[in-house]
Amino acid sequence: MGGQARQVEAGLPGERHRSGHERRQPLHAVVAGGPSDRHEDETYHWFEALAAHLGPAYLRYSFTKGTEQEVAFLVEALHLEPGQRVLDVGCGPGRHAHALAARGIAVHGVDVSARFVELARRDAPSGATFERLDARDLVFHGEFDAAISLCQGGFGLLHGEDAPVLVGMARSLRAGGRLAASAFSAYFQLRWLEDGDTFDASTGVNHERTTLRGTDANEAEFDLWTTCFTPRELRLLAERAGLDVEDVWSVAPGAYRADPPSIDTPEFLLVARKPGVG
């Protein structure tokens, strides 16, 4: 994408190939009208329009097909066991929450989109609950064994307001609890920057425009604004939130592995721990 809005091949928004590399722009980084748009109703968020347009079609996109692999990796990396509680920030339609709950792990998912919360509640397995909540305004205190924010669900789309998300997630953890958050790689973004993309070096935010296909194959144009990070930035933000950083790995959708940071994968996965003994 980049430059003029264009149809995404096969109806999979945010996906393209260049020199043999798949370029995936996270759908949760899409904002209609630009980053400065506000609404008179403070309960409204720009992402609601996007979620309403996509609906169940969100789960058609290829980057959602790696859920089981991602969850299996996280269960091991976060030392999760049946009976524990996980907070899923920016849960979308609940794909990770459902997979965790199916493993006997209680999950509470939050998302700013009422539409996605509605979808997440449908056919949710026992132990998975959901509510509409802004990722910047988490209200939990020491209630969870782990907190996750994946696929830029609640972190990396806030144009400089990302730090409060990590602070809120850290606050939600019990002592000794772990956090996992994925973030788009600044290295990868700049390496594969295409004509028409605009990367703001002062903020690390990349802008492009594309056409997204909804549930009924109806199309609408959206601007995409994605905050990109380096591993150092992620470590500093986590430390500022009071967390002890354990790892930052290079990952891709459906290919979560304990690989050291590189310029070859689209995302980084931050894993950190809240100090203390649970």
Secondary structure, DSSP 4 states (H G I P E B T S, - for coil): --SS--BPGGG-TTEEEETTEEEE--GGGEETT-TT---SSTT--THHHHHHHHGGGGGGSGGGTTHHHHHHHHHHHTT--TT-EEEEET-TTSHHHHHHHTTT-EEEEEES-HHHHHHHHTTPPTTEEEEE--GGG----S-EEEEEE-TTSSSS-STT--HHHHHHHHHHEEEEEEEEEEEEEHHHHHHT--TT-EEETTTTEEEEEEEEE-TTS-EEEEEEEEEEE-HHHHHHHHHHTT-EEEEEEEEETTEEEEEPP-SSSSEEEEEEE-SS--
